[in-house]
């Protein structure tokens, strides 16, 4: 059994981009934690920050539980994730606490500043989490990891960078068999329906999530898929660990 930590910026980001893949992994007995940097405290024009944070983290926990996953919020502020020393140590401490074999995170290029900052902090945290002298004790006791974990980026939103240019994945995962799980997990984020309609001009975010997965599926000739890129810079591990944990035939190089 492997430990997989999927850390993105806001509640519902993971569900849009990786819920199907996580459902496949959970179904094969792997230990899944879904974490968000923020509670999504800016994701409402109805509720004040404290209340929408409580609502959204509750939705995220219930969504994760649908596939037997744990949920955690790191409690950064929405639209205020910055790449600085304290933030880097906080994210590193989270990795040390969860001790993942594989980390999945946001794309370094995306439409949202929080997504891009999350990716950069996670890259640095993966490097620092195995250095014993990198002190993260201010954020709780946790020993250094024995090695740098495998790191993968999820697709950017809609598969495009902030300028609208397409970002092609290295491989996609066929999630047609678990599209129902993905749909249920997205439906759990009920507080976002009206907000995304008004702020993002998205009429039905569940159908949009399925549409994005359908477009990724076209790359491999399957109904629904999710895209990933492995980070293989020095000295990260380069063997395809994530791919090896998924069902036979689910991974398609594109």
C-alpha atoms as an extended CHARMM CRD file, in Angstrom:
* protein
*
       254  EXT
         1         1  UNK       CA              0.0000000000        0.0000000000        0.0000000000  PROA      1               0.0000000000
         2         2  UNK       CA              1.2730000000        3.4570000000       -0.8910000000  PROA      2               0.0000000000
         3         3  UNK       CA              0.4750000000        6.8000000000        0.7130000000  PROA      3               0.0000000000
         4         4  UNK       CA             -0.7320000000        9.4720000000       -1.6980000000  PROA      4               0.0000000000
         5         5  UNK       CA             -1.1380000000       13.1230000000       -0.7510000000  PROA      5               0.0000000000
         6         6  UNK       CA             -3.0810000000       15.3130000000       -3.1760000000  PROA      6               0.0000000000
         7         7  UNK       CA             -2.5110000000       18.9390000000       -2.1570000000  PROA      7               0.0000000000
         8         8  UNK       CA             -4.1870000000       21.7350000000       -4.1110000000  PROA      8               0.0000000000
         9         9  UNK       CA             -5.2180000000       25.2960000000       -3.3290000000  PROA      9               0.0000000000
        10        10  UNK       CA             -8.9900000000       25.2730000000       -2.6500000000  PROA      10              0.0000000000
        11        11  UNK       CA            -11.8090000000       22.8930000000       -1.7840000000  PROA      11              0.0000000000
        12        12  UNK       CA            -13.1590000000       21.4230000000       -5.0720000000  PROA      12              0.0000000000
        13        13  UNK       CA             -9.9010000000       21.8740000000       -7.0660000000  PROA      13              0.0000000000
        14        14  UNK       CA             -8.9540000000       18.2330000000       -6.5040000000  PROA      14              0.0000000000
        15        15  UNK       CA            -12.4420000000       17.0230000000       -7.3950000000  PROA      15              0.0000000000
        16        16  UNK       CA            -12.3690000000       18.8320000000      -10.7490000000  PROA      16              0.0000000000
        17        17  UNK       CA             -8.9330000000       17.5630000000      -11.7050000000  PROA      17              0.0000000000
        18        18  UNK       CA             -8.1390000000       14.2690000000       -9.9620000000  PROA      18              0.0000000000
        19        19  UNK       CA            -11.1460000000       12.7440000000       -8.1880000000  PROA      19              0.0000000000
        20        20  UNK       CA            -11.4570000000        9.8700000000      -10.6240000000  PROA      20              0.0000000000
        21        21  UNK       CA             -7.8050000000        8.8930000000      -10.3710000000  PROA      21              0.0000000000
        22        22  UNK       CA             -7.9360000000        9.0840000000       -6.5820000000  PROA      22              0.0000000000
        23        23  UNK       CA            -11.0470000000        6.8950000000       -6.5980000000  PROA      23              0.0000000000
        24        24  UNK       CA             -9.1860000000        4.2820000000       -8.6580000000  PROA      24              0.0000000000
        25        25  UNK       CA             -6.2400000000        4.3760000000       -6.2530000000  PROA      25              0.0000000000
        26        26  UNK       CA             -8.4700000000        4.1850000000       -3.1860000000  PROA      26              0.0000000000
        27        27  UNK       CA            -10.2610000000        1.2270000000       -4.7050000000  PROA      27              0.0000000000
        28        28  UNK       CA             -6.9440000000       -0.5960000000       -4.9150000000  PROA      28              0.0000000000
        29        29  UNK       CA             -6.2790000000       -0.0960000000       -1.2160000000  PROA      29              0.0000000000
        30        30  UNK       CA             -3.9120000000        2.8750000000       -1.2560000000  PROA      30              0.0000000000
        31        31  UNK       CA             -4.0550000000        5.4790000000        1.5050000000  PROA      31              0.0000000000
        32        32  UNK       CA             -5.3430000000        8.7900000000        0.1540000000  PROA      32              0.0000000000
        33        33  UNK       CA             -5.2540000000       12.2140000000        1.7780000000  PROA      33              0.0000000000
        34        34  UNK       CA             -6.8170000000       15.2070000000        0.0360000000  PROA      34              0.0000000000
        35        35  UNK       CA             -5.4890000000       18.5050000000        1.3810000000  PROA      35              0.0000000000
        36        36  UNK       CA             -6.1560000000       22.1200000000        0.5010000000  PROA      36              0.0000000000
        37        37  UNK       CA             -3.9640000000       25.0900000000        1.2130000000  PROA      37              0.0000000000
        38        38  UNK       CA             -6.9710000000       27.2810000000        1.9540000000  PROA      38              0.0000000000
        39        39  UNK       CA            -10.5260000000       26.8430000000        3.1670000000  PROA      39              0.0000000000
        40        40  UNK       CA            -11.7250000000       28.8570000000        0.1710000000  PROA      40              0.0000000000
        41        41  UNK       CA            -12.7010000000       31.8170000000        2.3450000000  PROA      41              0.0000000000
        42        42  UNK       CA            -13.1410000000       34.1280000000       -0.6610000000  PROA      42              0.0000000000
        43        43  UNK       CA            -15.4440000000       31.6880000000       -2.4620000000  PROA      43              0.0000000000
        44        44  UNK       CA            -18.7310000000       33.3780000000       -1.6330000000  PROA      44              0.0000000000
        45        45  UNK       CA            -20.6220000000       36.6250000000       -1.9920000000  PROA      45              0.0000000000
        46        46  UNK       CA            -23.2520000000       35.4770000000        0.5220000000  PROA      46              0.0000000000
        47        47  UNK       CA            -21.3540000000       34.2150000000        3.5790000000  PROA      47              0.0000000000
        48        48  UNK       CA            -18.5690000000       35.9680000000        5.5190000000  PROA      48              0.0000000000
        49        49  UNK       CA            -15.0870000000       34.3770000000        5.4180000000  PROA      49              0.0000000000
        50        50  UNK       CA            -15.3930000000       32.3900000000        8.6430000000  PROA      50              0.0000000000
        51        51  UNK       CA            -18.7140000000       30.8390000000        7.6880000000  PROA      51              0.0000000000
        52        52  UNK       CA            -17.8640000000       29.9380000000        4.1000000000  PROA      52              0.0000000000
        53        53  UNK       CA            -14.6060000000       28.4350000000        5.3690000000  PROA      53              0.0000000000
        54        54  UNK       CA            -16.5200000000       26.2190000000        7.7680000000  PROA      54              0.0000000000
        55        55  UNK       CA            -18.9910000000       25.2320000000        5.0480000000  PROA      55              0.0000000000
        56        56  UNK       CA            -16.3690000000       24.4900000000        2.4280000000  PROA      56              0.0000000000
        57        57  UNK       CA            -14.0370000000       22.4570000000        4.6290000000  PROA      57              0.0000000000
        58        58  UNK       CA            -17.0490000000       20.4400000000        5.7630000000  PROA      58              0.0000000000
        59        59  UNK       CA            -17.9760000000       19.7910000000        2.1460000000  PROA      59              0.0000000000
        60        60  UNK       CA            -14.3920000000       18.8210000000        1.3340000000  PROA      60              0.0000000000
        61        61  UNK       CA            -14.2180000000       16.3420000000        4.2120000000  PROA      61              0.0000000000
        62        62  UNK       CA            -17.4770000000       14.6840000000        3.1590000000  PROA      62              0.0000000000
        63        63  UNK       CA            -16.3410000000       14.5910000000       -0.4600000000  PROA      63              0.0000000000
        64        64  UNK       CA            -13.0630000000       12.8900000000        0.4740000000  PROA      64              0.0000000000
        65        65  UNK       CA            -14.9020000000       10.3960000000        2.6720000000  PROA      65              0.0000000000
        66        66  UNK       CA            -16.8900000000        9.1910000000       -0.3510000000  PROA      66              0.0000000000
        67        67  UNK       CA            -13.7700000000        7.3220000000       -1.5020000000  PROA      67              0.0000000000
        68        68  UNK       CA            -12.4450000000        6.5950000000        1.9890000000  PROA      68              0.0000000000
        69        69  UNK       CA             -9.9070000000        9.4310000000        1.8750000000  PROA      69              0.0000000000
        70        70  UNK       CA             -8.8980000000       11.7800000000        4.6760000000  PROA      70              0.0000000000
        71        71  UNK       CA             -9.1040000000       15.5680000000        4.3480000000  PROA      71              0.0000000000
        72        72  UNK       CA             -6.9570000000       18.3420000000        5.8050000000  PROA      72              0.0000000000
        73        73  UNK       CA             -6.8050000000       22.1250000000        5.3960000000  PROA      73              0.0000000000
        74        74  UNK       CA             -3.4940000000       23.9450000000        5.8870000000  PROA      74              0.0000000000
        75        75  UNK       CA             -5.3550000000       27.2200000000        6.6140000000  PROA      75              0.0000000000
        76        76  UNK       CA             -3.6150000000       29.6540000000        4.3450000000  PROA      76              0.0000000000
        77        77  UNK       CA             -5.8530000000       32.5760000000        3.3550000000  PROA      77              0.0000000000
        78        78  UNK       CA             -7.5760000000       32.5330000000       -0.0220000000  PROA      78              0.0000000000
        79        79  UNK       CA             -5.7740000000       34.7320000000       -2.5810000000  PROA      79              0.0000000000
        80        80  UNK       CA             -2.9020000000       35.0600000000       -0.0970000000  PROA      80              0.0000000000
        81        81  UNK       CA             -0.6190000000       32.0750000000       -0.7050000000  PROA      81              0.0000000000
        82        82  UNK       CA              2.8670000000       33.4940000000       -1.0440000000  PROA      82              0.0000000000
        83        83  UNK       CA              6.2530000000       31.9010000000       -1.5970000000  PROA      83              0.0000000000
        84        84  UNK       CA              8.1420000000       32.8530000000        1.5350000000  PROA      84              0.0000000000
        85        85  UNK       CA             10.1140000000       31.1360000000        4.2750000000  PROA      85              0.0000000000
        86        86  UNK       CA              7.2570000000       30.5090000000        6.6950000000  PROA      86              0.0000000000
        87        87  UNK       CA              4.9710000000       29.1700000000        3.9780000000  PROA      87              0.0000000000
        88        88  UNK       CA              7.6480000000       26.8310000000        2.6560000000  PROA      88              0.0000000000
        89        89  UNK       CA              8.2940000000       25.4260000000        6.1320000000  PROA      89              0.0000000000
        90        90  UNK       CA              4.5640000000       25.0140000000        6.7990000000  PROA      90              0.0000000000
        91        91  UNK       CA              4.0260000000       22.9790000000        3.6280000000  PROA      91              0.0000000000
        92        92  UNK       CA              7.1570000000       20.9440000000        4.3240000000  PROA      92              0.0000000000
        93        93  UNK       CA              5.8290000000       20.1640000000        7.8040000000  PROA      93              0.0000000000
        94        94  UNK       CA              2.5880000000       18.9120000000        6.2540000000  PROA      94              0.0000000000
        95        95  UNK       CA              4.5100000000       16.5470000000        3.9810000000  PROA      95              0.0000000000
        96        96  UNK       CA              6.5410000000       15.2930000000        6.9230000000  PROA      96              0.0000000000
        97        97  UNK       CA              3.3530000000       14.6800000000        8.8840000000  PROA      97              0.0000000000
        98        98  UNK       CA              1.6310000000       12.7130000000        6.1090000000  PROA      98              0.0000000000
        99        99  UNK       CA              4.8210000000       10.9660000000        4.8730000000  PROA      99              0.0000000000
       100       100  UNK       CA              3.5830000000       10.3920000000        1.3110000000  PROA      100             0.0000000000
       101       101  UNK       CA              5.1920000000        8.1480000000       -1.2600000000  PROA      101             0.0000000000
       102       102  UNK       CA              3.5330000000       10.2460000000       -3.9760000000  PROA      102             0.0000000000
       103       103  UNK       CA              2.5150000000       13.9020000000       -3.9540000000  PROA      103             0.0000000000
       104       104  UNK       CA              0.0110000000       15.2620000000       -6.4680000000  PROA      104             0.0000000000
       105       105  UNK       CA             -0.3040000000       19.0190000000       -6.7020000000  PROA      105             0.0000000000
       106       106  UNK       CA             -1.4280000000       21.9780000000       -8.7800000000  PROA      106             0.0000000000
       107       107  UNK       CA              0.0440000000       22.8660000000      -12.1320000000  PROA      107             0.0000000000
       108       108  UNK       CA              2.8300000000       25.4940000000      -11.9180000000  PROA      108             0.0000000000
       109       109  UNK       CA              1.0420000000       27.3260000000      -14.7520000000  PROA      109             0.0000000000
       110       110  UNK       CA             -2.6640000000       27.9910000000      -14.2490000000  PROA      110             0.0000000000
       111       111  UNK       CA             -5.2100000000       30.8000000000      -14.2400000000  PROA      111             0.0000000000
       112       112  UNK       CA             -5.1010000000       31.3690000000      -10.4690000000  PROA      112             0.0000000000
       113       113  UNK       CA             -2.2580000000       32.8020000000       -8.3960000000  PROA      113             0.0000000000
       114       114  UNK       CA             -3.0400000000       30.4140000000       -5.5240000000  PROA      114             0.0000000000
       115       115  UNK       CA             -2.6850000000       27.4060000000       -7.8380000000  PROA      115             0.0000000000
       116       116  UNK       CA              0.6920000000       28.5250000000       -9.1470000000  PROA      116             0.0000000000
       117       117  UNK       CA              2.0230000000       29.4190000000       -5.6880000000  PROA      117             0.0000000000
       118       118  UNK       CA              0.8350000000       26.0700000000       -4.3210000000  PROA      118             0.0000000000
       119       119  UNK       CA              2.7730000000       24.1960000000       -7.0040000000  PROA      119             0.0000000000
       120       120  UNK       CA              5.9810000000       26.0990000000       -6.3200000000  PROA      120             0.0000000000
       121       121  UNK       CA              5.7140000000       25.6530000000       -2.5620000000  PROA      121             0.0000000000
       122       122  UNK       CA              5.0580000000       21.9390000000       -2.9380000000  PROA      122             0.0000000000
       123       123  UNK       CA              8.0860000000       21.5140000000       -5.2160000000  PROA      123             0.0000000000
       124       124  UNK       CA             10.2750000000       23.1840000000       -2.5800000000  PROA      124             0.0000000000
       125       125  UNK       CA              8.6490000000       21.2340000000        0.2520000000  PROA      125             0.0000000000
       126       126  UNK       CA              9.2590000000       17.9060000000       -1.4980000000  PROA      126             0.0000000000
       127       127  UNK       CA             12.9330000000       18.8190000000       -1.7190000000  PROA      127             0.0000000000
       128       128  UNK       CA             13.1680000000       20.0700000000        1.8680000000  PROA      128             0.0000000000
       129       129  UNK       CA             11.1580000000       17.3400000000        3.5580000000  PROA      129             0.0000000000
       130       130  UNK       CA             14.0580000000       14.8690000000        3.4560000000  PROA      130             0.0000000000
       131       131  UNK       CA             16.6680000000       17.3470000000        4.7980000000  PROA      131             0.0000000000
       132       132  UNK       CA             16.8310000000       16.7610000000        8.5990000000  PROA      132             0.0000000000
       133       133  UNK       CA             18.3880000000       20.1560000000        9.2940000000  PROA      133             0.0000000000
       134       134  UNK       CA             15.5040000000       21.9980000000        7.6480000000  PROA      134             0.0000000000
       135       135  UNK       CA             13.5870000000       22.9750000000       10.7720000000  PROA      135             0.0000000000
       136       136  UNK       CA              9.7980000000       22.7770000000       10.6150000000  PROA      136             0.0000000000
       137       137  UNK       CA              9.2030000000       22.2960000000       14.3440000000  PROA      137             0.0000000000
       138       138  UNK       CA              7.2230000000       25.5640000000       14.5350000000  PROA      138             0.0000000000
       139       139  UNK       CA              4.4570000000       23.7250000000       12.6790000000  PROA      139             0.0000000000
       140       140  UNK       CA              4.5190000000       20.5440000000       14.7410000000  PROA      140             0.0000000000
       141       141  UNK       CA              6.9260000000       17.6810000000       15.3930000000  PROA      141             0.0000000000
       142       142  UNK       CA              7.6460000000       15.4540000000       12.4190000000  PROA      142             0.0000000000
       143       143  UNK       CA             10.8220000000       13.6940000000       11.3420000000  PROA      143             0.0000000000
       144       144  UNK       CA             12.3710000000       14.2150000000        7.9430000000  PROA      144             0.0000000000
       145       145  UNK       CA             11.3340000000       11.8000000000        5.2100000000  PROA      145             0.0000000000
       146       146  UNK       CA             13.8860000000        9.1810000000        4.1420000000  PROA      146             0.0000000000
       147       147  UNK       CA             13.8260000000       10.4650000000        0.5470000000  PROA      147             0.0000000000
       148       148  UNK       CA             12.1870000000       12.9350000000       -1.8040000000  PROA      148             0.0000000000
       149       149  UNK       CA              8.6880000000       11.7010000000       -2.7150000000  PROA      149             0.0000000000
       150       150  UNK       CA              7.4870000000       11.2100000000       -6.2650000000  PROA      150             0.0000000000
       151       151  UNK       CA              5.8400000000       14.4000000000       -7.5080000000  PROA      151             0.0000000000
       152       152  UNK       CA              3.1400000000       14.8270000000      -10.1440000000  PROA      152             0.0000000000
       153       153  UNK       CA              1.2850000000       17.9020000000      -11.3890000000  PROA      153             0.0000000000
       154       154  UNK       CA             -2.4230000000       17.8090000000      -12.1130000000  PROA      154             0.0000000000
       155       155  UNK       CA             -3.7600000000       19.5490000000      -15.1900000000  PROA      155             0.0000000000
       156       156  UNK       CA             -4.2730000000       23.2820000000      -15.0080000000  PROA      156             0.0000000000
       157       157  UNK       CA             -7.9250000000       24.3280000000      -15.0510000000  PROA      157             0.0000000000
       158       158  UNK       CA             -9.4190000000       23.5860000000      -18.4980000000  PROA      158             0.0000000000
       159       159  UNK       CA             -5.9790000000       22.2660000000      -19.5180000000  PROA      159             0.0000000000
       160       160  UNK       CA             -4.6990000000       25.7970000000      -20.2210000000  PROA      160             0.0000000000
       161       161  UNK       CA             -2.2440000000       28.2640000000      -18.7210000000  PROA      161             0.0000000000
       162       162  UNK       CA             -3.2550000000       31.7550000000      -17.5780000000  PROA      162             0.0000000000
       163       163  UNK       CA             -2.8750000000       33.0790000000      -21.1400000000  PROA      163             0.0000000000
       164       164  UNK       CA             -5.1250000000       30.4040000000      -22.5800000000  PROA      164             0.0000000000
       165       165  UNK       CA             -2.3800000000       28.3150000000      -24.1920000000  PROA      165             0.0000000000
       166       166  UNK       CA             -2.9510000000       24.5390000000      -23.9670000000  PROA      166             0.0000000000
       167       167  UNK       CA             -0.8260000000       22.5340000000      -21.5220000000  PROA      167             0.0000000000
       168       168  UNK       CA             -0.5090000000       18.9430000000      -22.7060000000  PROA      168             0.0000000000
       169       169  UNK       CA             -0.2770000000       16.1760000000      -20.1030000000  PROA      169             0.0000000000
       170       170  UNK       CA              2.3750000000       13.4550000000      -20.2750000000  PROA      170             0.0000000000
       171       171  UNK       CA             -0.2730000000       10.8260000000      -19.6870000000  PROA      171             0.0000000000
       172       172  UNK       CA             -3.9660000000       10.5480000000      -18.9410000000  PROA      172             0.0000000000
       173       173  UNK       CA             -5.8000000000        8.1310000000      -16.6710000000  PROA      173             0.0000000000
       174       174  UNK       CA             -9.0030000000        6.5230000000      -17.9320000000  PROA      174             0.0000000000
       175       175  UNK       CA            -11.6210000000        7.2760000000      -15.2680000000  PROA      175             0.0000000000
       176       176  UNK       CA            -14.7350000000        6.1540000000      -17.1490000000  PROA      176             0.0000000000
       177       177  UNK       CA            -15.3360000000        3.3580000000      -14.6390000000  PROA      177             0.0000000000
       178       178  UNK       CA            -15.4200000000        5.8270000000      -11.7320000000  PROA      178             0.0000000000
       179       179  UNK       CA            -17.0130000000        8.8850000000      -13.3200000000  PROA      179             0.0000000000
       180       180  UNK       CA            -19.9170000000        8.4000000000      -10.9100000000  PROA      180             0.0000000000
       181       181  UNK       CA            -17.5460000000        8.8240000000       -7.9600000000  PROA      181             0.0000000000
       182       182  UNK       CA            -16.1200000000       11.9990000000       -9.4790000000  PROA      182             0.0000000000
       183       183  UNK       CA            -19.6160000000       13.3700000000      -10.0730000000  PROA      183             0.0000000000
       184       184  UNK       CA            -20.6940000000       12.6190000000       -6.4960000000  PROA      184             0.0000000000
       185       185  UNK       CA            -17.5780000000       14.2680000000       -5.0950000000  PROA      185             0.0000000000
       186       186  UNK       CA            -18.1830000000       17.4040000000       -7.1530000000  PROA      186             0.0000000000
       187       187  UNK       CA            -21.8460000000       17.4820000000       -6.1900000000  PROA      187             0.0000000000
       188       188  UNK       CA            -20.7670000000       17.5760000000       -2.5480000000  PROA      188             0.0000000000
       189       189  UNK       CA            -19.4280000000       21.1150000000       -3.0280000000  PROA      189             0.0000000000
       190       190  UNK       CA            -22.9230000000       22.5530000000       -3.0570000000  PROA      190             0.0000000000
       191       191  UNK       CA            -21.8660000000       25.9720000000       -1.7280000000  PROA      191             0.0000000000
       192       192  UNK       CA            -20.0230000000       26.6370000000       -4.9920000000  PROA      192             0.0000000000
       193       193  UNK       CA            -22.9140000000       26.1890000000       -7.4080000000  PROA      193             0.0000000000
       194       194  UNK       CA            -24.2920000000       29.7320000000       -7.2440000000  PROA      194             0.0000000000
       195       195  UNK       CA            -20.8760000000       31.3350000000       -6.6740000000  PROA      195             0.0000000000
       196       196  UNK       CA            -19.2790000000       29.7350000000       -9.7430000000  PROA      196             0.0000000000
       197       197  UNK       CA            -22.2810000000       30.6490000000      -11.8360000000  PROA      197             0.0000000000
       198       198  UNK       CA            -21.9740000000       34.3210000000      -10.9130000000  PROA      198             0.0000000000
       199       199  UNK       CA            -18.2010000000       34.6680000000      -10.6340000000  PROA      199             0.0000000000
       200       200  UNK       CA            -16.9630000000       32.1730000000      -13.2720000000  PROA      200             0.0000000000
       201       201  UNK       CA            -20.0170000000       32.0760000000      -15.5910000000  PROA      201             0.0000000000
       202       202  UNK       CA            -20.2530000000       28.3150000000      -15.0430000000  PROA      202             0.0000000000
       203       203  UNK       CA            -23.8840000000       27.1780000000      -15.2620000000  PROA      203             0.0000000000
       204       204  UNK       CA            -23.4390000000       23.6630000000      -13.8640000000  PROA      204             0.0000000000
       205       205  UNK       CA            -20.0330000000       22.9830000000      -12.4050000000  PROA      205             0.0000000000
       206       206  UNK       CA            -20.6530000000       19.2230000000      -12.1840000000  PROA      206             0.0000000000
       207       207  UNK       CA            -21.3230000000       19.0290000000      -15.9200000000  PROA      207             0.0000000000
       208       208  UNK       CA            -18.3200000000       21.2780000000      -16.5540000000  PROA      208             0.0000000000
       209       209  UNK       CA            -16.1340000000       18.8620000000      -14.5790000000  PROA      209             0.0000000000
       210       210  UNK       CA            -17.3850000000       15.9610000000      -16.6970000000  PROA      210             0.0000000000
       211       211  UNK       CA            -16.8640000000       18.0040000000      -19.8630000000  PROA      211             0.0000000000
       212       212  UNK       CA            -13.2230000000       18.7120000000      -18.9840000000  PROA      212             0.0000000000
       213       213  UNK       CA            -12.6810000000       15.0210000000      -18.2770000000  PROA      213             0.0000000000
       214       214  UNK       CA            -14.3330000000       14.1860000000      -21.5760000000  PROA      214             0.0000000000
       215       215  UNK       CA            -11.9440000000       16.4600000000      -23.4490000000  PROA      215             0.0000000000
       216       216  UNK       CA             -8.9560000000       14.7950000000      -21.7820000000  PROA      216             0.0000000000
       217       217  UNK       CA            -10.4620000000       11.4280000000      -22.6450000000  PROA      217             0.0000000000
       218       218  UNK       CA            -10.3910000000       12.3510000000      -26.3320000000  PROA      218             0.0000000000
       219       219  UNK       CA             -6.5820000000       12.3340000000      -26.1880000000  PROA      219             0.0000000000
       220       220  UNK       CA             -6.6860000000        8.5900000000      -25.5130000000  PROA      220             0.0000000000
       221       221  UNK       CA             -9.9400000000        7.5610000000      -27.1600000000  PROA      221             0.0000000000
       222       222  UNK       CA            -11.7720000000        6.9860000000      -23.8770000000  PROA      222             0.0000000000
       223       223  UNK       CA            -14.9090000000        8.5910000000      -22.4970000000  PROA      223             0.0000000000
       224       224  UNK       CA            -13.3610000000       10.3620000000      -19.5040000000  PROA      224             0.0000000000
       225       225  UNK       CA             -9.7890000000       10.9100000000      -18.3440000000  PROA      225             0.0000000000
       226       226  UNK       CA             -7.5900000000       13.0850000000      -16.1180000000  PROA      226             0.0000000000
       227       227  UNK       CA             -4.1560000000       14.3900000000      -17.0900000000  PROA      227             0.0000000000
       228       228  UNK       CA             -0.8530000000       14.3660000000      -15.2180000000  PROA      228             0.0000000000
       229       229  UNK       CA              2.7840000000       15.3700000000      -15.6270000000  PROA      229             0.0000000000
       230       230  UNK       CA              5.5900000000       13.9060000000      -13.5260000000  PROA      230             0.0000000000
       231       231  UNK       CA              8.2350000000       16.2610000000      -12.1450000000  PROA      231             0.0000000000
       232       232  UNK       CA             11.6000000000       14.6650000000      -12.8340000000  PROA      232             0.0000000000
       233       233  UNK       CA             14.0980000000       17.4140000000      -12.1380000000  PROA      233             0.0000000000
       234       234  UNK       CA             17.2940000000       16.6440000000      -10.2400000000  PROA      234             0.0000000000
       235       235  UNK       CA             17.2050000000       14.8550000000       -7.7520000000  PROA      235             0.0000000000
       236       236  UNK       CA             13.5470000000       13.7390000000       -7.8900000000  PROA      236             0.0000000000
       237       237  UNK       CA             12.7030000000       10.0600000000       -8.5090000000  PROA      237             0.0000000000
       238       238  UNK       CA             11.8840000000        9.3850000000      -12.1510000000  PROA      238             0.0000000000
       239       239  UNK       CA             10.3690000000        5.8970000000      -12.1040000000  PROA      239             0.0000000000
       240       240  UNK       CA              6.6160000000        5.8450000000      -12.9150000000  PROA      240             0.0000000000
       241       241  UNK       CA              5.3290000000        4.9740000000       -9.4470000000  PROA      241             0.0000000000
       242       242  UNK       CA              1.8750000000        6.5200000000       -9.8290000000  PROA      242             0.0000000000
       243       243  UNK       CA              1.2670000000        4.7690000000      -13.1190000000  PROA      243             0.0000000000
       244       244  UNK       CA              2.2950000000        1.4230000000      -11.6250000000  PROA      244             0.0000000000
       245       245  UNK       CA             -0.3480000000        1.6960000000       -8.8830000000  PROA      245             0.0000000000
       246       246  UNK       CA             -3.2640000000        2.1780000000      -11.2650000000  PROA      246             0.0000000000
       247       247  UNK       CA             -5.3240000000       -0.5880000000      -12.9080000000  PROA      247             0.0000000000
       248       248  UNK       CA             -3.8350000000       -2.2480000000      -15.9580000000  PROA      248             0.0000000000
       249       249  UNK       CA             -4.7640000000       -0.3670000000      -19.1030000000  PROA      249             0.0000000000
       250       250  UNK       CA             -5.8590000000        2.7940000000      -17.2890000000  PROA      250             0.0000000000
       251       251  UNK       CA             -2.7670000000        4.8480000000      -18.1570000000  PROA      251             0.0000000000
       252       252  UNK       CA             -2.3800000000        6.2500000000      -21.6840000000  PROA      252             0.0000000000
       253       253  UNK       CA              0.7360000000        8.1310000000      -22.7520000000  PROA      253             0.0000000000
       254       254  UNK       CA             -0.1850000000       11.0670000000      -24.9390000000  PROA      254             0.0000000000
